């Protein structure tokens, strides 16, 4: 619900860094709670897409390329304008598995070792765009490896099913 509150400007409207209001290809860029906004070394922003039916990487097809390209281009422009950090100094990625199921994109300082930015969980947005341009159903077909913590319910479900 907090994602929808941000998108509907019922919460954190004063924290919005950038918004593209288009209901199909738009998004809101806000600082992540992990970032105190005092220094750029650990810059951490989240782009929340307006489309509610797109839950994760698995839902993406070539239909979403305009949305993903907007997030990449406008997000980099907004960060450069607001914080003076060029796109070449950003790591822009999606998590799989995500921590919540509403499509969102992470923008972090390239030098910041943010939680979940490792290869086992992070998928670079530029790579996602390229993969979907090559094959519209790439993320419906592809096996995706991801790490789970020992205390995660999903790991327990995999263990119960004999999959781990």
C-alpha positions in Angstrom: 0.0 0.0 0.0 2.9 2.4 0.7 3.9 2.2 -3.0 0.4 3.2 -4.1 0.4 6.0 -1.5 3.5 7.4 -3.1 2.2 7.0 -6.6 -1.1 8.7 -5.6 0.9 11.4 -3.7 -0.9 10.5 -0.4 2.6 10.1 1.1 6.1 11.4 0.5 5.0 13.8 -2.2 7.7 16.2 -1.0 10.4 13.6 -1.6 9.7 13.1 -5.3 12.9 13.7 -7.3 11.2 13.2 -10.7 7.8 12.2 -12.1 6.6 11.2 -15.5 2.8 11.1 -15.0 2.0 9.0 -18.1 -0.1 6.1 -16.8 1.4 3.6 -19.2 5.1 4.6 -19.5 5.5 6.9 -16.5 7.1 6.5 -13.1 8.0 8.3 -9.8 11.6 8.6 -8.7 12.1 8.9 -4.9 15.0 8.4 -2.5 15.2 5.0 -0.9 14.8 4.9 2.9 18.3 3.4 3.1 19.8 6.7 1.9 20.0 9.7 4.2 20.4 12.1 1.3 23.4 13.8 3.0 26.2 12.4 0.7 26.4 11.0 -2.8 28.7 8.1 -2.0 25.7 6.0 -1.1 23.1 7.5 -3.4 20.1 5.3 -3.5 16.8 6.1 -5.4 13.9 3.9 -6.4 11.8 4.4 -9.6 8.2 3.2 -9.0 6.3 2.6 -12.2 2.7 3.8 -12.5 1.5 0.6 -14.1 0.1 -1.7 -11.3 -0.2 -4.9 -13.3 3.6 -5.2 -13.7 4.8 -7.0 -10.6 8.3 -8.1 -11.4 11.0 -8.9 -14.0 9.0 -12.0 -14.9 6.0 -9.9 -16.2 8.1 -7.9 -18.6 7.8 -8.2 -22.4 8.8 -6.1 -25.4 5.5 -4.2 -24.8 7.2 -2.7 -21.8 10.2 -1.4 -23.7 8.9 2.2 -23.9 8.4 2.2 -20.1 11.8 0.7 -19.3 13.6 3.1 -21.7 11.8 6.1 -20.1 12.9 5.0 -16.6 16.5 4.6 -17.8 16.7 7.8 -19.8 14.6 10.1 -17.6 16.0 8.6 -14.3 19.6 9.3 -15.4 18.7 12.8 -16.5 16.9 13.5 -13.2 19.8 12.3 -11.1 22.3 14.3 -13.2 20.2 17.4 -12.9 19.4 17.1 -9.2 22.6 15.6 -7.8 25.2 16.2 -10.5 25.9 12.5 -10.8 26.2 11.4 -14.4 24.6 8.2 -15.7 28.0 6.6 -16.1 28.4 6.7 -12.4 25.1 4.9 -11.6 24.2 1.2 -11.2 20.6 0.9 -12.4 18.9 -2.5 -11.8 15.9 -4.6 -10.9 15.9 -7.3 -8.3 14.7 -10.8 -8.8 13.2 -11.9 -6.5 12.0 -8.4 -5.6 11.3 -7.4 -2.0 7.8 -6.3 -3.0 5.8 -7.1 -6.1 5.3 -3.8 -7.9 7.8 -3.1 -10.6 10.5 -0.8 -9.4 14.1 0.0 -10.5 17.0 0.8 -8.2 19.4 3.7 -8.9 22.6 3.6 -6.8 26.0 5.2 -6.9 28.3 2.9 -8.8 30.8 2.8 -6.0 28.2 1.9 -3.4 27.9 -1.7 -2.5 24.1 -1.6 -1.9 22.3 -4.6 -0.4 21.1 -6.8 -3.3 23.3 -5.2 -5.9 25.2 -8.4 -6.5 24.9 -10.6 -9.6 22.8 -13.2 -7.8 19.9 -10.8 -7.4 20.4 -7.6 -9.6 19.6 -7.4 -13.3 21.0 -4.3 -15.0 18.2 -2.3 -16.6 20.2 -1.8 -19.8 20.6 -5.6 -20.1 16.9 -6.2 -19.4 16.1 -3.7 -22.2 18.5 -5.5 -24.6 17.2 -8.9 -23.7 13.5 -7.9 -24.3 14.5 -6.2 -27.6 16.0 -9.6 -28.8 13.1 -11.8 -27.4 9.8 -10.3 -26.2 9.3 -13.3 -23.9 12.8 -13.5 -22.6 11.9 -13.3 -18.9 9.0 -15.8 -19.3 11.4 -18.4 -20.7 14.7 -17.8 -19.0 15.8 -19.7 -15.8 16.7 -17.0 -13.3 19.1 -17.9 -10.4 18.6 -16.0 -7.2 19.9 -16.2 -3.7 17.7 -16.7 -0.6 18.5 -16.1 3.1 18.2 -19.1 5.4 15.3 -17.6 7.2 13.2 -16.8 4.1 9.8 -18.4 3.7 10.4 -19.0 0.0 13.5 -21.1 0.8 11.4 -23.2 3.2 8.8 -23.7 0.4 11.5 -24.9 -2.0 12.9 -27.2 0.6 9.4 -28.7 1.3 8.9 -29.3 -2.4 12.3 -31.0 -2.6 13.7 -28.4 -5.0 16.7 -27.5 -2.9 
